[in-house]
Amino acid sequence: LALGAAGTGWNPYVTNALRNGNPFYPAAGPHARDFVVDSGPAAFAAMNRLERLGRSVFAVTSNHVEEGARPKLPLTVRWEEGAGCAGCDVRLGGFGPLFSGALLLSLGAVCLARRRAAARAGLAGAALLATVLVTTAGWWARLAPQLWLLPIVLALAALASPARRGARAAGAAVLLLLAGDVGLVAVNHLNRGGRTERALRRQLAELRASPGPIAVRLRQFESAGVRLTEAGVAWYPAGELPCARPEPLAGSFLVELCRPADEGTARRAALR
């Protein structure tokens, strides 16, 4: 933990402590702010943290929080979930379309395990669940990645009970199902991410060849400016864009820009 926090995690943990008075800024400390409040479905506001977690785990894998946490039958996969898997921080069903089914199957598997193995796995699983529920945002996979270990821990108890009928098969089924879940997420993420990457490269090449600097509205996504600079694009930050129809930057959330030709058109229209 010390090496992780002070070594590879120097930025943000140590830098946050020095600049903002707490290593966990902006989640904690004197300058804390609730940056998760608008990230989930509106209905989550009236739920307790355990209910939010359950609704999210057993929901359709999606980043469209405005549609709410739509429940689905475990062990089923919907076509629309392919697009949901492509995100880097999926809000609902964030561990993949098959995770809920694997979790239920692991609960059955641990019931087939030897009593001592089941007790140990149950204690370890309860400890994992407690670390998820310690935060009100445990429903978001990005902020509670350790939940992925819960079905694995329960499945290991079954695998360690070869003398119990069906236990080893049930434990193996859980691990195979999780492997299939990883495969589904990886295929969709790599496929859609590859298309976004190619679109971004084409767009950056066009912007680099533009005759003048590009007006860009970054909002809070400063990393997009680094991406433009490293690509050799001449740009400047703008609070309000001068063109009527801003162009989104491929692969960057809410970042918009105006090309020089668009700016000229807007100025001529304003003069008229």
C-alpha positions as a printed NumPy array, in Angstrom:
array([[  0.   ,   0.   ,   0.   ],
       [  2.813,   2.391,   0.858],
       [  4.617,   1.718,  -2.419],
       [  1.383,   2.004,  -4.361],
       [  0.321,   5.279,  -2.768],
       [  3.716,   7.014,  -2.583],
       [  5.265,   5.4  ,  -5.68 ],
       [  3.067,   4.735,  -8.686],
       [  0.246,   6.648,  -6.985],
       [  2.296,   9.767,  -6.206],
       [ -0.072,  11.573,  -8.493],
       [ -2.864,  11.822,  -7.326],
       [ -2.527,  10.638,  -3.707],
       [  0.514,  12.603,  -2.536],
       [ -0.152,  15.565,  -4.811],
       [ -3.76 ,  15.706,  -3.579],
       [ -2.591,  15.682,   0.041],
       [ -0.168,  18.556,  -0.647],
       [ -2.486,  20.685,  -2.762],
       [ -5.942,  19.933,  -1.359],
       [ -5.368,  18.681,   2.176],
       [ -6.531,  15.096,   1.608],
       [ -5.159,  12.223,  -0.509],
       [ -8.692,  11.3  ,  -1.568],
       [ -9.705,  14.699,  -2.936],
       [-12.287,  15.398,  -4.358],
       [-14.137,  12.55 ,  -2.603],
       [-12.994,  13.591,   0.885],
       [-11.313,  16.406,   2.762],
       [-11.963,  20.129,   3.301],
       [-12.641,  20.776,  -0.395],
       [-14.702,  17.643,  -1.088],
       [-17.515,  17.72 ,  -3.612],
       [-20.064,  15.153,  -4.714],
       [-18.91 ,  14.333,  -8.239],
       [-21.072,  11.188,  -8.454],
       [-24.474,  12.679,  -7.695],
       [-25.432,  13.155, -11.372],
       [-23.731,  10.003, -12.657],
       [-26.492,   7.513, -11.806],
       [-30.204,   7.178, -12.535],
       [-32.414,   9.748, -10.822],
       [-34.288,   6.95 ,  -9.018],
       [-31.103,   6.002,  -7.131],
       [-31.444,   9.111,  -4.953],
       [-34.308,   7.527,  -2.993],
       [-32.58 ,   4.133,  -2.543],
       [-30.143,   2.906,   0.068],
       [-26.678,   1.807,  -1.036],
       [-27.495,  -1.922,  -0.954],
       [-30.558,  -1.46 ,  -3.154],
       [-28.599,   0.69 ,  -5.6  ],
       [-25.923,  -1.998,  -5.812],
       [-28.476,  -4.736,  -6.47 ],
       [-30.298,  -2.696,  -9.106],
       [-27.047,  -1.951, -10.91 ],
       [-25.624,  -5.5  , -10.824],
       [-28.83 ,  -7.015, -12.195],
       [-29.419,  -4.28 , -14.786],
       [-28.87 ,  -4.221, -18.538],
       [-25.255,  -3.234, -19.211],
       [-25.562,   0.394, -20.268],
       [-24.207,   3.904, -19.843],
       [-27.603,   5.523, -20.521],
       [-28.469,   6.419, -16.934],
       [-31.36 ,   8.582, -18.109],
       [-33.204,   5.348, -18.961],
       [-32.782,   4.059, -15.407],
       [-31.521,   0.673, -14.241],
       [-33.51 ,  -1.704, -16.448],
       [-33.617,  -5.197, -14.917],
       [-33.023,  -8.316, -16.989],
       [-32.945, -12.056, -16.458],
       [-29.488, -13.287, -15.356],
       [-27.571, -15.418, -17.882],
       [-29.206, -13.543, -20.766],
       [-27.469, -11.142, -23.144],
       [-29.201,  -8.36 , -25.056],
       [-27.908,  -7.08 , -28.377],
       [-27.81 ,  -3.493, -27.094],
       [-25.365,  -4.511, -24.372],
       [-22.618,  -4.746, -26.981],
       [-22.574,  -0.954, -27.194],
       [-22.756,  -0.752, -23.403],
       [-19.599,  -2.854, -23.062],
       [-17.629,  -0.405, -25.19 ],
       [-17.444,   2.266, -22.492],
       [-14.483,   2.647, -20.156],
       [-16.556,   3.296, -17.019],
       [-19.971,   1.737, -17.616],
       [-22.452,   2.861, -14.977],
       [-25.077,   0.1  , -14.941],
       [-24.259,  -3.597, -15.184],
       [-20.664,  -2.438, -15.302],
       [-19.084,  -5.872, -14.849],
       [-20.57 ,  -7.194, -18.081],
       [-23.774,  -8.887, -19.271],
       [-23.041, -12.268, -17.637],
       [-21.764, -11.12 , -14.263],
       [-25.147, -11.223, -12.527],
       [-25.663, -14.813, -13.656],
       [-22.184, -15.784, -12.46 ],
       [-22.889, -14.18 ,  -9.08 ],
       [-26.104, -16.155,  -8.605],
       [-24.428, -19.366,  -9.739],
       [-21.587, -18.789,  -7.27 ],
       [-24.104, -18.543,  -4.414],
       [-25.417, -21.945,  -5.429],
       [-21.89 , -23.316,  -5.773],
       [-20.845, -22.268,  -2.278],
       [-23.893, -24.065,  -0.862],
       [-22.488, -27.309,  -2.342],
       [-19.048, -26.789,  -0.783],
       [-17.734, -28.348,   2.402],
       [-18.954, -26.534,   5.52 ],
       [-15.515, -25.205,   6.497],
       [-14.683, -24.047,   2.961],
       [-18.105, -22.427,   2.627],
       [-17.682, -20.619,   5.957],
       [-14.295, -19.234,   4.981],
       [-15.526, -18.165,   1.569],
       [-18.585, -16.598,   3.167],
       [-16.452, -14.527,   5.533],
       [-14.161, -13.408,   2.728],
       [-17.165, -12.589,   0.544],
       [-18.815, -10.6  ,   3.336],
       [-15.606,  -8.608,   3.825],
       [-15.474,  -7.851,   0.096],
       [-19.108,  -6.775,   0.084],
       [-18.465,  -4.519,   3.092],
       [-15.686,  -2.7  ,   1.216],
       [-18.179,  -2.064,  -1.601],
       [-20.961,  -0.807,   0.676],
       [-18.666,   1.52 ,   2.612],
       [-19.228,   4.033,  -0.191],
       [-22.587,   5.292,  -1.371],
       [-21.37 ,   4.88 ,  -4.964],
       [-20.593,   1.16 ,  -4.711],
       [-23.157,   0.522,  -7.46 ],
       [-20.691,   1.979, -10.018],
       [-18.212,  -0.71 , -11.093],
       [-15.518,   1.914, -11.625],
       [-15.612,   2.82 ,  -7.92 ],
       [-15.969,  -0.726,  -6.554],
       [-13.867,  -3.002,  -8.808],
       [-13.299,  -5.459,  -5.949],
       [-16.879,  -6.731,  -6.353],
       [-15.558,  -8.747,  -9.325],
       [-13.773, -11.008,  -6.818],
       [-16.955, -12.013,  -4.959],
       [-18.166, -14.817,  -7.275],
       [-14.567, -16.028,  -7.675],
       [-14.11 , -16.375,  -3.912],
       [-17.369, -18.307,  -3.582],
       [-16.524, -20.525,  -6.557],
       [-13.119, -21.402,  -5.07 ],
       [-14.855, -22.893,  -2.017],
       [-16.756, -25.253,  -4.32 ],
       [-13.605, -26.137,  -6.262],
       [-11.889, -26.979,  -2.968],
       [-14.635, -29.514,  -2.137],
       [-14.088, -32.343,  -4.646],
       [-15.828, -34.87 ,  -2.42 ],
       [-19.144, -32.992,  -2.523],
       [-21.311, -34.014,  -5.477],
       [-21.544, -31.322,  -8.121],
       [-19.475, -28.806,  -6.148],
       [-16.421, -28.816,  -8.381],
       [-18.557, -28.655, -11.543],
       [-20.523, -25.707, -10.154],
       [-17.331, -23.849,  -9.192],
       [-15.802, -24.472, -12.616],
       [-19.018, -23.269, -14.286],
       [-18.768, -19.951, -12.417],
       [-15.195, -19.366, -13.568],
       [-16.043, -20.324, -17.164],
       [-19.011, -17.976, -17.128],
       [-16.841, -15.12 , -15.863],
       [-14.285, -15.882, -18.581],
       [-17.07 , -15.709, -21.161],
       [-18.188, -12.397, -19.679],
       [-14.653, -11.01 , -20.02 ],
       [-14.576, -12.215, -23.617],
       [-17.85 , -10.474, -24.482],
       [-16.694,  -7.216, -22.955],
       [-13.238,  -7.391, -24.549],
       [-14.49 ,  -8.153, -28.07 ],
       [-17.01 ,  -5.313, -28.032],
       [-14.627,  -2.883, -26.36 ],
       [-11.762,  -3.579, -28.758],
       [-14.011,  -3.541, -31.847],
       [-15.802,  -0.294, -31.056],
       [-12.707,   1.284, -29.525],
       [-10.75 ,   0.48 , -32.678],
       [-13.333,   2.235, -34.829],
       [-13.235,   5.285, -32.562],
       [ -9.429,   5.305, -32.681],
       [ -9.41 ,   5.257, -36.493],
       [-11.991,   8.053, -36.624],
       [ -9.914,  10.124, -34.19 ],
       [ -6.725,   9.648, -36.218],
       [ -8.505,  10.808, -39.399],
       [ -9.962,  13.822, -37.611],
       [ -6.626,  14.831, -36.055],
       [ -4.917,  14.59 , -39.46 ],
       [ -7.56 ,  16.918, -40.94 ],
       [ -7.27 ,  19.367, -38.037],
       [ -3.467,  19.361, -38.275],
       [ -3.776,  20.419, -41.924],
       [ -6.227,  23.269, -41.141],
       [ -5.042,  26.773, -42.147],
       [ -5.494,  28.329, -38.714],
       [ -5.911,  27.57 , -35.01 ],
       [ -8.926,  25.551, -33.895],
       [-11.319,  26.858, -31.239],
       [-11.92 ,  24.091, -28.693],
       [-14.321,  23.904, -25.751],
       [-12.719,  21.459, -23.324],
       [-15.064,  21.874, -20.359],
       [-13.404,  19.775, -17.609],
       [-11.646,  17.4  , -20.01 ],
       [ -8.199,  18.987, -20.152],
       [ -6.624,  15.756, -21.42 ],
       [ -8.232,  16.378, -24.816],
       [ -6.068,  19.476, -25.138],
       [ -2.968,  17.353, -24.54 ],
       [ -4.149,  14.977, -27.232],
       [ -4.544,  17.838, -29.727],
       [ -1.145,  19.326, -28.875],
       [  0.655,  15.984, -29.178],
       [ -1.001,  15.492, -32.584],
       [  0.456,  18.801, -33.805],
       [ -2.898,  20.606, -33.992],
       [ -2.885,  24.388, -33.536],
       [ -5.739,  25.182, -31.138],
       [ -6.882,  27.537, -28.405],
       [ -9.392,  27.065, -25.567],
       [-12.738,  28.8  , -25.932],
       [-15.518,  29.146, -23.369],
       [-18.048,  29.855, -26.103],
       [-17.485,  28.473, -29.585],
       [-17.804,  30.926, -32.515],
       [-19.547,  28.529, -34.908],
       [-23.211,  27.544, -35.09 ],
       [-22.6  ,  23.799, -35.358],
       [-19.632,  22.648, -33.247],
       [-17.929,  19.405, -34.185],
       [-17.37 ,  16.777, -31.481],
       [-13.845,  15.472, -30.97 ],
       [-13.936,  11.748, -31.681],
       [-13.501,   9.65 , -28.577],
       [-13.698,  12.606, -26.165],
       [-16.763,  13.125, -24.028],
       [-18.424,  16.554, -24.483],
       [-15.361,  18.14 , -26.16 ],
       [-16.371,  20.301, -29.139],
       [-14.463,  22.378, -31.67 ],
       [-14.84 ,  24.822, -34.55 ],
       [-12.668,  24.689, -37.638],
       [-11.331,  27.99 , -39.078],
       [-13.731,  27.866, -42.031],
       [-16.647,  27.578, -39.662],
       [-15.387,  30.549, -37.635],
       [-15.181,  32.704, -40.771],
       [-18.718,  31.82 , -41.745],
       [-19.95 ,  32.7  , -38.265],
       [-18.163,  36.095, -38.294],
       [-19.567,  36.997, -41.724],
       [-23.058,  36.058, -40.561],
       [-22.633,  38.215, -37.448],
       [-21.466,  41.209, -39.535],
       [-24.481,  40.867, -41.817]])
